[in-house]
Amino acid sequence: MNFNSSVLVGFSMSMLITHALVRYLLADFRQRRIGCASLNVSANNGLAAYFGEDSRKFIAFATVGKSLGFIIFPVLTNYFIELMFWRGSLLLLAATFIHTLPCALMYSTDMYKNTRRENLAVSESNVQKDLYKSHSNDSEEQFQNIGDVHDETISNKLEIFEENNTSLNHNEDINLNGSAIKALKYDNEPFVINNTQPDKEDSLGIEETAINSIKSEDEEIDVQSEKVQTEEKSDLKFSERLITVLTNFNFLVFLFAIVITYGGVITAVSILPDYCVQQGLSQAESARIFSVGSFGYILACFVSSWLIHKNIVPSRIIFSTAATMSGLLICVYPSLSTAMYLTSLTFAVMFTSGLIFSTNLVTVMDYFEIEYFSISMGFEETAIGIGILAVGYLI
């Protein structure tokens, strides 16, 4: 399944509306969560496929869109529920998903492959032009050197003849002297002929044969490299990648931390509006508290992306520190009851959770190479699901 198809599945399943009958509520909830998970996984895989190793600089920044949703949709959902009840509000939200679908179609790995092929073709043509120019310059220099050598040979012979001519007896016959000069010119005549440079057609033919030989050698090298790559890909099978990921002890420890961190943080953030209502606040006030606190999420995304881009702090340190601070801040909730304190605390909790959510995938990329990103991210998402199920059941 390519990036486009996974995005389509994610959008289509996430915009399904809750059925009227209670027996379909759980099934529909599972479908919508599966759709959101598919959309999340496909989007991150799309970034990794498009940017390669540089994607670790953009994944943290890409979570800004999620934080904008945290700010806008709680207030809108509460308003639409009061205006048109839950069915109409879900219909409107589904329509919003449908209108955002064309934006996802612009980011296609097929387009990336086509542009990559075009760039390779342009680079190969430039290399051929450079080879043609270099060989033509070399051939011209060789012919010029040959002509210079022949000129020097002719001049040396003429000087020798003049020296011998001065030493001749002036009483000899002038006709004999003239015949000697003619004979010397006749002897030098092949050198004069050789002094002339070859025609352009001959030089072009030599250059074309040289370029064709170079092309054939390049084609043989490309075929051999393709064979080597296919052999390497065939050797590196899915089972070997799976074993490599599961035998990495540090990555397994990270998955255990993901289970605890995500289970606690996501569950606490999810029940926050209900907790505010239990403290005596209205639903509208609890929605506003959640929306205002989500600005901390946006700030965290910018901060984490800047730290990762500048290589100031490793992603593991950011993730570990944010997880510890988030757990400590969540413990403060039972001692607060006013709207102002709850808003400030929610801002801090959302800031730390934003650091966690924006650096977890970058941390996964730091453990393995880009070829292992898909399978390692799959285990990371599985650990998140296990943590949410376990902690949510306990709460």
HUCOR-V265059 format. One record per backbone hydrogen bond with DSSP energy under -0.5 kcal/mol. CO is the residue of the C=O (numbers start at 1). NH is the residue of the N-H. Records with the same first field share a line. If there is no record, write none. Layout:
BEGIN
CO: NH / NH
END
This chain:
BEGIN
2: 6
3: 7
4: 8
5: 9
6: 10
7: 11
8: 12
9: 13
10: 14
11: 15
13: 16
21: 24
22: 25 / 26
24: 28
25: 29
26: 30
27: 31
28: 32
29: 33
30: 34
31: 35
32: 36
33: 37
34: 38
35: 39
36: 40
37: 41
38: 42
39: 43
40: 44
41: 45
42: 46
43: 47
44: 48
45: 49
46: 50
47: 51
48: 52
51: 54
52: 55
53: 56
54: 57
55: 58 / 59
56: 60
58: 62
59: 63
60: 63
61: 64
62: 65
63: 67
64: 68
65: 69
66: 70
67: 71
68: 72
69: 73
71: 75
72: 76
73: 77
74: 78
75: 79
76: 80
77: 81
78: 82
79: 83
80: 84
81: 85
84: 88
85: 89
86: 90
87: 91
88: 92
89: 93
90: 94
91: 95
92: 96
93: 97
94: 98
95: 99
96: 100
97: 101
98: 101
100: 103 / 104
101: 104 / 105
102: 106
103: 106
104: 107
106: 108
108: 112
109: 113
110: 114
111: 115
112: 116
113: 117
114: 118
115: 119
116: 120
117: 121
118: 122
119: 123
120: 124
121: 125
122: 126
123: 127
124: 128
125: 129
126: 130
127: 131
128: 132
129: 133
130: 134
131: 135
132: 136
133: 137
134: 138
135: 139
136: 140
137: 141
138: 142
139: 143
140: 144
141: 145
142: 146
143: 147
144: 148
145: 149
146: 150
147: 151
148: 152
149: 153
150: 154
151: 155
152: 156
153: 157
154: 158
155: 159
156: 160
157: 161
158: 162
159: 163
160: 164
161: 165
162: 166
163: 167
165: 168
169: 172
173: 177
174: 178
175: 179
176: 180
177: 181
178: 182
179: 183
180: 184
181: 185
182: 186
183: 187
184: 188
185: 189
187: 190
188: 192
189: 193
190: 194
191: 195
192: 196
193: 196
199: 203
200: 204
201: 205
202: 206
203: 207
204: 208
205: 209
206: 210
207: 211
208: 212
209: 213
210: 214
211: 215
212: 216
213: 217
214: 218
215: 219
216: 220
217: 221
218: 222
219: 223
220: 224
221: 225
222: 226
223: 227
224: 228
225: 229
226: 230
227: 231
228: 232
229: 233
230: 234
231: 235
232: 236
235: 237
237: 241
238: 242
239: 243
240: 244
241: 245
242: 246
243: 247
245: 248
247: 249
248: 252
249: 253
250: 254
251: 255
252: 256
253: 257
254: 258
255: 259
256: 260
257: 261
258: 262 / 263
259: 263
260: 264
261: 265
262: 266 / 267
263: 267
264: 268
265: 269
266: 270
267: 271
269: 272
271: 275
272: 276
273: 277
274: 278
275: 279
276: 281
277: 280
282: 286
283: 287
284: 288
285: 289
286: 290
287: 291
288: 292
289: 293
290: 294
292: 295
293: 296 / 297
294: 298
295: 299
296: 300
297: 301
298: 302
299: 303
300: 304
301: 305
302: 306
303: 307
304: 308
305: 309
306: 310
307: 312 / 313
308: 311
314: 318
315: 319
316: 320
317: 321
318: 322
319: 323
320: 324
321: 325
322: 326
323: 327
324: 328
325: 329
326: 330
327: 331
329: 332
330: 333
332: 335
333: 336
338: 342
339: 343
340: 344
341: 345
342: 346
343: 347
344: 348
345: 349
346: 350
347: 351
348: 352
349: 353
350: 354
351: 355
352: 356
353: 357
354: 358
355: 359
356: 359 / 360
359: 363
360: 364
361: 365
362: 366
363: 367
364: 367 / 368
369: 372
370: 373
372: 376
373: 377
374: 378
375: 379
376: 380
377: 381
378: 382
379: 383
380: 384
381: 385
382: 386
383: 387
384: 388
385: 389
386: 390
387: 391
388: 392
389: 393
390: 394
391: 395
END
